[in-house]
């Protein structure tokens, strides 16, 4: 019999863990209909604010509300200290890796990361080779997905370094908890997260190309049809900066300007939420209507900073993930604080043979996949699904990794039948500018379907407020 998943609230003997006792007492004395009423209030409030997302491929094009669960996920201070140390370490090493592969390529010469995994990667941008970026920082904003499994150990599930999303839900979830359930919030001393937009703006200003006193920052969005548009507009508003689409910006003499009613205004830093391919039709996809013609030339001339940098995607590709422990040791001369999930790489013959023989018990992922798509969850799959995946792996062995099916930790969650455990993960956000900073907590995502391990909102997952105790 496999071990049951780690329960965030209850110890194996059934006792409530100390940091959950005030919440457990509140749950015991609160009628379920009051919790249900508060959840409905939260849904109405989220609809009013417009916190919805679009699902790509949904022919109806309907905007959906991400379900919000009122029972928070609680992390004691000592556990957060370990997580924070590991997250800072990991993002520092990945930034050093990106700087190296676009310059000296020492790690490739050392043979610690296979050269073809990097130089043959679709996310590797040759245009960035030899180009210096301010402070050597490529991933100014990173979202690192962390899970707890086994005996309660934390593992990094994946790194998100391109345009990680979800931070607006972290902030709105906290605001909602404080407004709807102030008596729950008052039970414990909880570290704040509301200053994230201030930290983000501070970090973006710190990487301005010419170090002026008041650099202009703008958020570049693909527009209102993007699934994360709410977040783009929310962060621009919270930072007090302009939200721009490609047509709002123009490049003259390798300098980026924003069109305003008072005439052109110089832009120093662009927090871009547009993928590399669509940033500049002159440099990348000529058919892009989302980007700014000449933006890459201005970037290469050192006249504007892009956050995150072009070409960061190679470091969060799932084919690079297995090598991150070596990357940490190579650049920082430290042992990783946070562990990777054991991973089989199907481009290796022995690993591929193992994966094909054990598809029924593994999770198989496309190396370029995201959002919970392109995955096989072996224990929940049918024989025909496994046959289909086996054929895909044999046809494209470079395209997949496999991992054991982790029993993600569970947290009490309010569902139709009452309060029940549901599997969760955590996405903290790490900011790299003049220094490395993060707010205590992150976005806890919860798989609302019983037994499901898929927490992605596009696949029916919800979110919770994350409390880090003082």
C-alpha positions, 0 to 999 in steps of 0.5 A, a space after each residue: 500500500 502506498 503511503 497516504 499523502 502528507 496532510 498539511 493540517 493533521 498529523 498521522 495520529 489525527 492530531 491537528 498540527 500546531 500552526 493549524 489549531 486556531 483555524 481548526 477550532 474556527 472550522 469546528 464552531 462555524 456552520 457550513 452554511 456560513 462558509 458557503 454564504 461567504 464563498 458565494 460573496 467571494 464569487 460575486 466580488 470576484 465577478 464584479 472586479 473582473 477576475 476571470 480568465 479565458 481558456 485557449 481552445 474554448 470555442 465558446 470563448 467564455 470568461 471563467 472565474 477561478 474558484 476561490 477556496 476560503 480555507 487558507 493554506 498555512 506555512 509556519 515561519 521555519 518552513 518558509 525560511 527553508 523555502 525562501 533560501 531554496 528559491 533565492 538559490 535556485 533563481 540566482 543559479 538559473 540567472 547565472 546559467 542564462 548569462 553563461 549560455 549566452 556568453 562563455 558557455 562554461 557549463 557546456 564546455 564542462 559537459 554538465 549540461 548537454 550542448 544540444 539540450 541548450 543550443 538545439 532548444 527552440 527557446 534558445 535565442 541566438 540573437 542574444 549571444 554576446 549581448 549584455 543585459 543590465 546586471 546580468 539578470 534575465 529572469 526578473 520575475 520567476 514563478 517556481 512551482 513547489 510541492 510537498 510529498 512523501 514525508 513532507 519534503 518540498 520538491 520543485 516541480 517546475 521553474 517558470 521564467 518566461 512570463 509567469 502569471 498568477 500573482 494577481 490572484 495571490 493579492 486578490 485572495 488575500 484582500 478577499 480573506 481580510 474583507 470577508 473573514 476578518 475574524 479568521 485573519 485575526 486568529 494568527 499573526 500573518 506576514 503581508 503580501 500586499 507590498 508585492 507591486 511596490 517590490 516589483 516596481 522597485 526591482 524593475 526600476 533598478 534594472 533601467 539601462 541608464 540608471 536614471 533617477 525616475 525611469 519610466 516603466 510600462 507593462 506590455 500586454 498582448 491585449 484584452 483577449 489574452 487569458 491573463 489580461 486581468 493580471 496585466 491591467 491589475 499590475 499596471 494599475 497597482 504599480 501606477 504605470 502605463 499598460 501598453 499594447 504594441 501599437 502604443 509604443 514606437 521606436 526612434 533612433 533605437 529608443 522606445 517611446 510611448 505615445 501620449 496625449 502630451 507627445 512621445 515619452 521615453 520608456 526605459 523598462 518594459 515588463 512584457 507579458 508578450 512571448 519572444 516570438 511576437 515582440 518585434 516583427 522585424 526580429 522575430 515573427 514577421 506576422 506579429 501584430 502584438 509587438 513593436 517594430 524595432 524593439 529588439 534593435 533598441 534592446 540590443 543597443 542597451 536603450 531599453 530593458 525587457 523583463 523578462 529578458 528575451 531567451 529566458 525560456 531555455 532555462 525553464 524548459 522541462 528538458 533543462 529541469 533535470 540539470 538544475 541541481 548541477 547548475 546550482 553546484 556549478 555556479 554557486 558551489 552549494 548543495 541545492 536547498 530544494 530537491 528536484 523530482 526524480 526525472 527520466 529523460 526519454 532521449 537517453 536509451 535506458 531512461 526511455 526503456 524504463 519509461 515505456 515499461 512503466 507508463 502505467 505508474 509515471 507522469 509523462 510531460 512534453 518538454 515544451 508543454 505548459 498549463 497541464 496540457 500534453 501530459 499523461 498521468 499514468 495511474 489515471 490513464 487508459 490502455 489506449 492513452 498509454 499506447 498513444 503516448 508510447 508511440 509519441 515517445 518512440 517517434 520523438 524521444 527528445 520531446 518528453 520527460 517522465 517522473 513518478 506520480 507524487 502524492 501531493 500534500 492535501 489541505 482542507 478545502 470547502 467542497 460540495 460535501 463539506 470540508 475535505 482534503 484536496 491536493 495542492 501546490 504552491 507558486 511563490 514569486 521571486 523578483 531579481 533586480 538590484 537584489 533578490 526579493 520575494 513576498 512571504 507566500 505565493 499562489 496556492 493552487 488546489 485540485 478541486 476534483 477528488 483524487 485529482 492531482 492537476 491544479 491548473 485553473 484551465 483544468 478545473 483547479 482553484 486557488 487559496 490564500 497562503 498564510 506564512 506565519 510571523 
